[in-house]
Amino acid sequence: MDQVARAAGRAREGFAHEVVFYDGAADRARALLPFVREGIELGEPVLAALPPAAVHALREGLGRDADRVEFADMVEVGANPACLLPVWHRFVDEHGATRVRGIGEPAWAGRRDEEMVEAQLHEALLNVVFDDGPDWRLLCAYDTSRLPDWVIEEARRTHPVMHDRAHPSVRYAGLEHAVEAFGMKLPMPPVGAPRHEFAIGDLGDLRDRVQRAALDAGLSPATAEDLVLAAHELATNSVVHAGGHGVLELWHEAGALVVQVEDGGHIEDPLVGLAEPDCAALGGRGIWMVNQLCDLVQVRSDGWGTQVRLYAWLDD
């Protein structure tokens, strides 16, 4: 059975990853309320992870039924999209065999472009994570009046089901899309961004460089320490798992300090660092920890090597 046919079946059983487009705040209720009310009527647990304004509007539209829905602030839980997967995993797992449904809006208007890109990767990876998994529905909302065209087009590629039409999206790019996105190099650093090659004896110097850059950029000491710890963890991974060396780059972008660690290693699993690690596991915690420490993390890897890019947002 091809992926489009399989996706059609997921609207009834298995994982149904659906997209709905709405035209501004006034159209939001039309897009979301029927899906939530249907879940309530069927006795299905519902989690709505939305930006605060959308949470408020949905609560008002549901009235007393709002108490039967679990809400999460997407701006908080999804600030770094790499932290979103455990939110859905926990929701599905805690209800066992009970069918559940969720609403998410990971690509809300006002996000930075880099955040949008990672939200799109998250959407693509959801298809990989829950493929042939539990029976549940996730409806992802996109505001066509405020989001750029490239975000809307990518939403069509990462969702097998168009909710409004109740049939598979003809633009769905399949499970391979997530793997391909994970294997694409990130945009080049700015011309002239300092490059520092490192090996095991250079980790102390690497930590010092990151700390100086962070404090000079105006980050708080606590945030600077988090960034230093994240960069040290990545550099240690390069030394231990990628031939003993790597490259550190630091630069400023609009409103951000960026730290990148690159090496010649290859990470095969595009889900690296996204699933909460098993307490009994001896390894595999590095990129998970980095995702908890940084405002945004981008991981890309393929035959050319591995890039991990860390963002620390600066005060306006």
Secondary structure, DSSP 8 states (H G I E B T S, - for coil): --HHHHHHHHTTSSEEEEEEEE-SGGGHHHHHHHHHHHHHHTT--EEEEE-HHHHHHHHHHHGGGGGGSEEEEHHHHTSSGGGSHHHHHHHHHHTTTS-EEEEE-SS-TT--HHHHHHHHHHHHHHHHHHTT--SEEEEEEEETTTS-HHHHHHHHHH-SEETTTTEE-TT---THHHHHHHTS------TT--EEEEEGGGHHHHHHHHHHHHHHTT--HHHHHHHHHHHHHHHHHHHHHSTTEEEEEEEEETTEEEEEEEES-----TTTTTS---TT-SS--HHHHHHHHSSEEEEEEETTEEEEEEEEE---
